[in-house]
Amino acid sequence: VHKEEIESLKEKVAEDRVRSAELVTKKDEEIAQLNKENGNTRKELEREREDNAAAIERMTNDNASNIKKLLSDIKKVESMLEMEREDNASAVRELKDTLEKERDMSVVA
């Protein structure tokens, strides 16, 4: 009787070992797959980070270029305004001179 029980237990132990080995193999495969997916995700994230950094650098350069152009445009406008001020001041002086001459003429007359 003991021999039969021992043989039965040995068979169960052997079956349990096979099942355990299968489960370990299955879990190892799942872990390997997850690691592979995780590695791919890391690579994708790194690529995305690099793309974002390049885009930020392009935008920064574009912004710097746009700011330089705006500053140049502002200087041109300031220069034009200064010329207009000078023209206006000259026109005002001429009008004053003309008015003084006309006043002097009317006083003489």
Phi and psi in radians as a Rosetta constraint file:
Dihedral C 1 N 2 CA 2 C 2 CIRCULARHARMONIC -1.106 0.35
Dihedral N 2 CA 2 C 2 N 3 CIRCULARHARMONIC -0.632 0.35
Dihedral C 2 N 3 CA 3 C 3 CIRCULARHARMONIC -1.095 0.35
Dihedral N 3 CA 3 C 3 N 4 CIRCULARHARMONIC -0.743 0.35
Dihedral C 3 N 4 CA 4 C 4 CIRCULARHARMONIC -1.131 0.35
Dihedral N 4 CA 4 C 4 N 5 CIRCULARHARMONIC -0.763 0.35
Dihedral C 4 N 5 CA 5 C 5 CIRCULARHARMONIC -1.117 0.35
Dihedral N 5 CA 5 C 5 N 6 CIRCULARHARMONIC -0.733 0.35
Dihedral C 5 N 6 CA 6 C 6 CIRCULARHARMONIC -1.104 0.35
Dihedral N 6 CA 6 C 6 N 7 CIRCULARHARMONIC -0.761 0.35
Dihedral C 6 N 7 CA 7 C 7 CIRCULARHARMONIC -1.121 0.35
Dihedral N 7 CA 7 C 7 N 8 CIRCULARHARMONIC -0.724 0.35
Dihedral C 7 N 8 CA 8 C 8 CIRCULARHARMONIC -1.105 0.35
Dihedral N 8 CA 8 C 8 N 9 CIRCULARHARMONIC -0.766 0.35
Dihedral C 8 N 9 CA 9 C 9 CIRCULARHARMONIC -1.141 0.35
Dihedral N 9 CA 9 C 9 N 10 CIRCULARHARMONIC -0.692 0.35
Dihedral C 9 N 10 CA 10 C 10 CIRCULARHARMONIC -1.052 0.35
Dihedral N 10 CA 10 C 10 N 11 CIRCULARHARMONIC -0.733 0.35
Dihedral C 10 N 11 CA 11 C 11 CIRCULARHARMONIC -1.119 0.35
Dihedral N 11 CA 11 C 11 N 12 CIRCULARHARMONIC -0.762 0.35
Dihedral C 11 N 12 CA 12 C 12 CIRCULARHARMONIC -1.099 0.35
Dihedral N 12 CA 12 C 12 N 13 CIRCULARHARMONIC -0.740 0.35
Dihedral C 12 N 13 CA 13 C 13 CIRCULARHARMONIC -1.079 0.35
Dihedral N 13 CA 13 C 13 N 14 CIRCULARHARMONIC -0.758 0.35
Dihedral C 13 N 14 CA 14 C 14 CIRCULARHARMONIC -1.110 0.35
Dihedral N 14 CA 14 C 14 N 15 CIRCULARHARMONIC -0.750 0.35
Dihedral C 14 N 15 CA 15 C 15 CIRCULARHARMONIC -1.119 0.35
Dihedral N 15 CA 15 C 15 N 16 CIRCULARHARMONIC -0.746 0.35
Dihedral C 15 N 16 CA 16 C 16 CIRCULARHARMONIC -1.073 0.35
Dihedral N 16 CA 16 C 16 N 17 CIRCULARHARMONIC -0.682 0.35
Dihedral C 16 N 17 CA 17 C 17 CIRCULARHARMONIC -1.118 0.35
Dihedral N 17 CA 17 C 17 N 18 CIRCULARHARMONIC -0.746 0.35
Dihedral C 17 N 18 CA 18 C 18 CIRCULARHARMONIC -1.091 0.35
Dihedral N 18 CA 18 C 18 N 19 CIRCULARHARMONIC -0.823 0.35
Dihedral C 18 N 19 CA 19 C 19 CIRCULARHARMONIC -1.073 0.35
Dihedral N 19 CA 19 C 19 N 20 CIRCULARHARMONIC -0.746 0.35
Dihedral C 19 N 20 CA 20 C 20 CIRCULARHARMONIC -1.064 0.35
Dihedral N 20 CA 20 C 20 N 21 CIRCULARHARMONIC -0.769 0.35
Dihedral C 20 N 21 CA 21 C 21 CIRCULARHARMONIC -1.101 0.35
Dihedral N 21 CA 21 C 21 N 22 CIRCULARHARMONIC -0.720 0.35
Dihedral C 21 N 22 CA 22 C 22 CIRCULARHARMONIC -1.112 0.35
Dihedral N 22 CA 22 C 22 N 23 CIRCULARHARMONIC -0.767 0.35
Dihedral C 22 N 23 CA 23 C 23 CIRCULARHARMONIC -1.110 0.35
Dihedral N 23 CA 23 C 23 N 24 CIRCULARHARMONIC -0.746 0.35
Dihedral C 23 N 24 CA 24 C 24 CIRCULARHARMONIC -1.082 0.35
Dihedral N 24 CA 24 C 24 N 25 CIRCULARHARMONIC -0.770 0.35
Dihedral C 24 N 25 CA 25 C 25 CIRCULARHARMONIC -1.082 0.35
Dihedral N 25 CA 25 C 25 N 26 CIRCULARHARMONIC -0.776 0.35
Dihedral C 25 N 26 CA 26 C 26 CIRCULARHARMONIC -1.087 0.35
Dihedral N 26 CA 26 C 26 N 27 CIRCULARHARMONIC -0.787 0.35
Dihedral C 26 N 27 CA 27 C 27 CIRCULARHARMONIC -1.137 0.35
Dihedral N 27 CA 27 C 27 N 28 CIRCULARHARMONIC -0.702 0.35
Dihedral C 27 N 28 CA 28 C 28 CIRCULARHARMONIC -1.044 0.35
Dihedral N 28 CA 28 C 28 N 29 CIRCULARHARMONIC -0.728 0.35
Dihedral C 28 N 29 CA 29 C 29 CIRCULARHARMONIC -1.119 0.35
Dihedral N 29 CA 29 C 29 N 30 CIRCULARHARMONIC -0.739 0.35
Dihedral C 29 N 30 CA 30 C 30 CIRCULARHARMONIC -1.092 0.35
Dihedral N 30 CA 30 C 30 N 31 CIRCULARHARMONIC -0.754 0.35
Dihedral C 30 N 31 CA 31 C 31 CIRCULARHARMONIC -1.106 0.35
Dihedral N 31 CA 31 C 31 N 32 CIRCULARHARMONIC -0.750 0.35
Dihedral C 31 N 32 CA 32 C 32 CIRCULARHARMONIC -1.068 0.35
Dihedral N 32 CA 32 C 32 N 33 CIRCULARHARMONIC -0.732 0.35
Dihedral C 32 N 33 CA 33 C 33 CIRCULARHARMONIC -1.125 0.35
Dihedral N 33 CA 33 C 33 N 34 CIRCULARHARMONIC -0.777 0.35
Dihedral C 33 N 34 CA 34 C 34 CIRCULARHARMONIC -1.093 0.35
Dihedral N 34 CA 34 C 34 N 35 CIRCULARHARMONIC -0.718 0.35
Dihedral C 34 N 35 CA 35 C 35 CIRCULARHARMONIC -1.093 0.35
Dihedral N 35 CA 35 C 35 N 36 CIRCULARHARMONIC -0.698 0.35
Dihedral C 35 N 36 CA 36 C 36 CIRCULARHARMONIC -1.120 0.35
Dihedral N 36 CA 36 C 36 N 37 CIRCULARHARMONIC -0.819 0.35
Dihedral C 36 N 37 CA 37 C 37 CIRCULARHARMONIC -1.083 0.35
Dihedral N 37 CA 37 C 37 N 38 CIRCULARHARMONIC -0.719 0.35
Dihedral C 37 N 38 CA 38 C 38 CIRCULARHARMONIC -1.099 0.35
Dihedral N 38 CA 38 C 38 N 39 CIRCULARHARMONIC -0.730 0.35
Dihedral C 38 N 39 CA 39 C 39 CIRCULARHARMONIC -1.080 0.35
Dihedral N 39 CA 39 C 39 N 40 CIRCULARHARMONIC -0.747 0.35
Dihedral C 39 N 40 CA 40 C 40 CIRCULARHARMONIC -1.112 0.35
Dihedral N 40 CA 40 C 40 N 41 CIRCULARHARMONIC -0.724 0.35
Dihedral C 40 N 41 CA 41 C 41 CIRCULARHARMONIC -1.094 0.35
Dihedral N 41 CA 41 C 41 N 42 CIRCULARHARMONIC -0.743 0.35
Dihedral C 41 N 42 CA 42 C 42 CIRCULARHARMONIC -1.048 0.35
Dihedral N 42 CA 42 C 42 N 43 CIRCULARHARMONIC -0.772 0.35
Dihedral C 42 N 43 CA 43 C 43 CIRCULARHARMONIC -1.094 0.35
Dihedral N 43 CA 43 C 43 N 44 CIRCULARHARMONIC -0.737 0.35
Dihedral C 43 N 44 CA 44 C 44 CIRCULARHARMONIC -1.103 0.35
Dihedral N 44 CA 44 C 44 N 45 CIRCULARHARMONIC -0.745 0.35
Dihedral C 44 N 45 CA 45 C 45 CIRCULARHARMONIC -1.122 0.35
Dihedral N 45 CA 45 C 45 N 46 CIRCULARHARMONIC -0.709 0.35
Dihedral C 45 N 46 CA 46 C 46 CIRCULARHARMONIC -1.126 0.35
Dihedral N 46 CA 46 C 46 N 47 CIRCULARHARMONIC -0.750 0.35
Dihedral C 46 N 47 CA 47 C 47 CIRCULARHARMONIC -1.061 0.35
Dihedral N 47 CA 47 C 47 N 48 CIRCULARHARMONIC -0.756 0.35
Dihedral C 47 N 48 CA 48 C 48 CIRCULARHARMONIC -1.092 0.35
Dihedral N 48 CA 48 C 48 N 49 CIRCULARHARMONIC -0.747 0.35
Dihedral C 48 N 49 CA 49 C 49 CIRCULARHARMONIC -1.049 0.35
Dihedral N 49 CA 49 C 49 N 50 CIRCULARHARMONIC -0.781 0.35
Dihedral C 49 N 50 CA 50 C 50 CIRCULARHARMONIC -1.101 0.35
Dihedral N 50 CA 50 C 50 N 51 CIRCULARHARMONIC -0.743 0.35
Dihedral C 50 N 51 CA 51 C 51 CIRCULARHARMONIC -1.094 0.35
Dihedral N 51 CA 51 C 51 N 52 CIRCULARHARMONIC -0.744 0.35
Dihedral C 51 N 52 CA 52 C 52 CIRCULARHARMONIC -1.121 0.35
Dihedral N 52 CA 52 C 52 N 53 CIRCULARHARMONIC -0.734 0.35
Dihedral C 52 N 53 CA 53 C 53 CIRCULARHARMONIC -1.096 0.35
Dihedral N 53 CA 53 C 53 N 54 CIRCULARHARMONIC -0.730 0.35
Dihedral C 53 N 54 CA 54 C 54 CIRCULARHARMONIC -1.132 0.35
Dihedral N 54 CA 54 C 54 N 55 CIRCULARHARMONIC -0.714 0.35
Dihedral C 54 N 55 CA 55 C 55 CIRCULARHARMONIC -1.132 0.35
Dihedral N 55 CA 55 C 55 N 56 CIRCULARHARMONIC -0.727 0.35
Dihedral C 55 N 56 CA 56 C 56 CIRCULARHARMONIC -1.101 0.35
Dihedral N 56 CA 56 C 56 N 57 CIRCULARHARMONIC -0.729 0.35
Dihedral C 56 N 57 CA 57 C 57 CIRCULARHARMONIC -1.104 0.35
Dihedral N 57 CA 57 C 57 N 58 CIRCULARHARMONIC -0.751 0.35
Dihedral C 57 N 58 CA 58 C 58 CIRCULARHARMONIC -1.065 0.35
Dihedral N 58 CA 58 C 58 N 59 CIRCULARHARMONIC -0.795 0.35
Dihedral C 58 N 59 CA 59 C 59 CIRCULARHARMONIC -1.112 0.35
Dihedral N 59 CA 59 C 59 N 60 CIRCULARHARMONIC -0.692 0.35
Dihedral C 59 N 60 CA 60 C 60 CIRCULARHARMONIC -1.094 0.35
Dihedral N 60 CA 60 C 60 N 61 CIRCULARHARMONIC -0.785 0.35
Dihedral C 60 N 61 CA 61 C 61 CIRCULARHARMONIC -1.116 0.35
Dihedral N 61 CA 61 C 61 N 62 CIRCULARHARMONIC -0.736 0.35
Dihedral C 61 N 62 CA 62 C 62 CIRCULARHARMONIC -1.080 0.35
Dihedral N 62 CA 62 C 62 N 63 CIRCULARHARMONIC -0.756 0.35
Dihedral C 62 N 63 CA 63 C 63 CIRCULARHARMONIC -1.102 0.35
Dihedral N 63 CA 63 C 63 N 64 CIRCULARHARMONIC -0.754 0.35
Dihedral C 63 N 64 CA 64 C 64 CIRCULARHARMONIC -1.083 0.35
Dihedral N 64 CA 64 C 64 N 65 CIRCULARHARMONIC -0.733 0.35
Dihedral C 64 N 65 CA 65 C 65 CIRCULARHARMONIC -1.117 0.35
Dihedral N 65 CA 65 C 65 N 66 CIRCULARHARMONIC -0.757 0.35
Dihedral C 65 N 66 CA 66 C 66 CIRCULARHARMONIC -1.121 0.35
Dihedral N 66 CA 66 C 66 N 67 CIRCULARHARMONIC -0.691 0.35
Dihedral C 66 N 67 CA 67 C 67 CIRCULARHARMONIC -1.123 0.35
Dihedral N 67 CA 67 C 67 N 68 CIRCULARHARMONIC -0.754 0.35
Dihedral C 67 N 68 CA 68 C 68 CIRCULARHARMONIC -1.057 0.35
Dihedral N 68 CA 68 C 68 N 69 CIRCULARHARMONIC -0.741 0.35
Dihedral C 68 N 69 CA 69 C 69 CIRCULARHARMONIC -1.124 0.35
Dihedral N 69 CA 69 C 69 N 70 CIRCULARHARMONIC -0.749 0.35
Dihedral C 69 N 70 CA 70 C 70 CIRCULARHARMONIC -1.093 0.35
Dihedral N 70 CA 70 C 70 N 71 CIRCULARHARMONIC -0.741 0.35
Dihedral C 70 N 71 CA 71 C 71 CIRCULARHARMONIC -1.086 0.35
Dihedral N 71 CA 71 C 71 N 72 CIRCULARHARMONIC -0.709 0.35
Dihedral C 71 N 72 CA 72 C 72 CIRCULARHARMONIC -1.101 0.35
Dihedral N 72 CA 72 C 72 N 73 CIRCULARHARMONIC -0.764 0.35
Dihedral C 72 N 73 CA 73 C 73 CIRCULARHARMONIC -1.098 0.35
Dihedral N 73 CA 73 C 73 N 74 CIRCULARHARMONIC -0.704 0.35
Dihedral C 73 N 74 CA 74 C 74 CIRCULARHARMONIC -1.084 0.35
Dihedral N 74 CA 74 C 74 N 75 CIRCULARHARMONIC -0.758 0.35
Dihedral C 74 N 75 CA 75 C 75 CIRCULARHARMONIC -1.087 0.35
Dihedral N 75 CA 75 C 75 N 76 CIRCULARHARMONIC -0.692 0.35
Dihedral C 75 N 76 CA 76 C 76 CIRCULARHARMONIC -1.102 0.35
Dihedral N 76 CA 76 C 76 N 77 CIRCULARHARMONIC -0.782 0.35
Dihedral C 76 N 77 CA 77 C 77 CIRCULARHARMONIC -1.116 0.35
Dihedral N 77 CA 77 C 77 N 78 CIRCULARHARMONIC -0.746 0.35
Dihedral C 77 N 78 CA 78 C 78 CIRCULARHARMONIC -1.058 0.35
Dihedral N 78 CA 78 C 78 N 79 CIRCULARHARMONIC -0.706 0.35
Dihedral C 78 N 79 CA 79 C 79 CIRCULARHARMONIC -1.114 0.35
Dihedral N 79 CA 79 C 79 N 80 CIRCULARHARMONIC -0.767 0.35
Dihedral C 79 N 80 CA 80 C 80 CIRCULARHARMONIC -1.107 0.35
Dihedral N 80 CA 80 C 80 N 81 CIRCULARHARMONIC -0.711 0.35
Dihedral C 80 N 81 CA 81 C 81 CIRCULARHARMONIC -1.109 0.35
Dihedral N 81 CA 81 C 81 N 82 CIRCULARHARMONIC -0.708 0.35
Dihedral C 81 N 82 CA 82 C 82 CIRCULARHARMONIC -1.092 0.35
Dihedral N 82 CA 82 C 82 N 83 CIRCULARHARMONIC -0.745 0.35
Dihedral C 82 N 83 CA 83 C 83 CIRCULARHARMONIC -1.104 0.35
Dihedral N 83 CA 83 C 83 N 84 CIRCULARHARMONIC -0.702 0.35
Dihedral C 83 N 84 CA 84 C 84 CIRCULARHARMONIC -1.110 0.35
Dihedral N 84 CA 84 C 84 N 85 CIRCULARHARMONIC -0.719 0.35
Dihedral C 84 N 85 CA 85 C 85 CIRCULARHARMONIC -1.036 0.35
Dihedral N 85 CA 85 C 85 N 86 CIRCULARHARMONIC -0.800 0.35
Dihedral C 85 N 86 CA 86 C 86 CIRCULARHARMONIC -1.104 0.35
Dihedral N 86 CA 86 C 86 N 87 CIRCULARHARMONIC -0.738 0.35
Dihedral C 86 N 87 CA 87 C 87 CIRCULARHARMONIC -1.086 0.35
Dihedral N 87 CA 87 C 87 N 88 CIRCULARHARMONIC -0.767 0.35
Dihedral C 87 N 88 CA 88 C 88 CIRCULARHARMONIC -1.104 0.35
Dihedral N 88 CA 88 C 88 N 89 CIRCULARHARMONIC -0.754 0.35
Dihedral C 88 N 89 CA 89 C 89 CIRCULARHARMONIC -1.097 0.35
Dihedral N 89 CA 89 C 89 N 90 CIRCULARHARMONIC -0.714 0.35
Dihedral C 89 N 90 CA 90 C 90 CIRCULARHARMONIC -1.127 0.35
Dihedral N 90 CA 90 C 90 N 91 CIRCULARHARMONIC -0.746 0.35
Dihedral C 90 N 91 CA 91 C 91 CIRCULARHARMONIC -1.115 0.35
Dihedral N 91 CA 91 C 91 N 92 CIRCULARHARMONIC -0.699 0.35
Dihedral C 91 N 92 CA 92 C 92 CIRCULARHARMONIC -1.109 0.35
Dihedral N 92 CA 92 C 92 N 93 CIRCULARHARMONIC -0.747 0.35
Dihedral C 92 N 93 CA 93 C 93 CIRCULARHARMONIC -1.072 0.35
Dihedral N 93 CA 93 C 93 N 94 CIRCULARHARMONIC -0.761 0.35
Dihedral C 93 N 94 CA 94 C 94 CIRCULARHARMONIC -1.089 0.35
Dihedral N 94 CA 94 C 94 N 95 CIRCULARHARMONIC -0.736 0.35
Dihedral C 94 N 95 CA 95 C 95 CIRCULARHARMONIC -1.099 0.35
Dihedral N 95 CA 95 C 95 N 96 CIRCULARHARMONIC -0.726 0.35
Dihedral C 95 N 96 CA 96 C 96 CIRCULARHARMONIC -1.087 0.35
Dihedral N 96 CA 96 C 96 N 97 CIRCULARHARMONIC -0.787 0.35
Dihedral C 96 N 97 CA 97 C 97 CIRCULARHARMONIC -1.058 0.35
Dihedral N 97 CA 97 C 97 N 98 CIRCULARHARMONIC -0.770 0.35
Dihedral C 97 N 98 CA 98 C 98 CIRCULARHARMONIC -1.092 0.35
Dihedral N 98 CA 98 C 98 N 99 CIRCULARHARMONIC -0.790 0.35
Dihedral C 98 N 99 CA 99 C 99 CIRCULARHARMONIC -1.085 0.35
Dihedral N 99 CA 99 C 99 N 100 CIRCULARHARMONIC -0.736 0.35
Dihedral C 99 N 100 CA 100 C 100 CIRCULARHARMONIC -1.097 0.35
Dihedral N 100 CA 100 C 100 N 101 CIRCULARHARMONIC -0.723 0.35
Dihedral C 100 N 101 CA 101 C 101 CIRCULARHARMONIC -1.100 0.35
Dihedral N 101 CA 101 C 101 N 102 CIRCULARHARMONIC -0.774 0.35
Dihedral C 101 N 102 CA 102 C 102 CIRCULARHARMONIC -1.112 0.35
Dihedral N 102 CA 102 C 102 N 103 CIRCULARHARMONIC -0.695 0.35
Dihedral C 102 N 103 CA 103 C 103 CIRCULARHARMONIC -1.121 0.35
Dihedral N 103 CA 103 C 103 N 104 CIRCULARHARMONIC -0.787 0.35
Dihedral C 103 N 104 CA 104 C 104 CIRCULARHARMONIC -1.058 0.35
Dihedral N 104 CA 104 C 104 N 105 CIRCULARHARMONIC -0.701 0.35
Dihedral C 104 N 105 CA 105 C 105 CIRCULARHARMONIC -1.169 0.35
Dihedral N 105 CA 105 C 105 N 106 CIRCULARHARMONIC -0.709 0.35
Dihedral C 105 N 106 CA 106 C 106 CIRCULARHARMONIC -1.223 0.35
Dihedral N 106 CA 106 C 106 N 107 CIRCULARHARMONIC -0.531 0.35
Dihedral C 106 N 107 CA 107 C 107 CIRCULARHARMONIC -1.227 0.35
Dihedral N 107 CA 107 C 107 N 108 CIRCULARHARMONIC -0.709 0.35
Dihedral C 107 N 108 CA 108 C 108 CIRCULARHARMONIC -1.174 0.35
Dihedral N 108 CA 108 C 108 N 109 CIRCULARHARMONIC -0.659 0.35
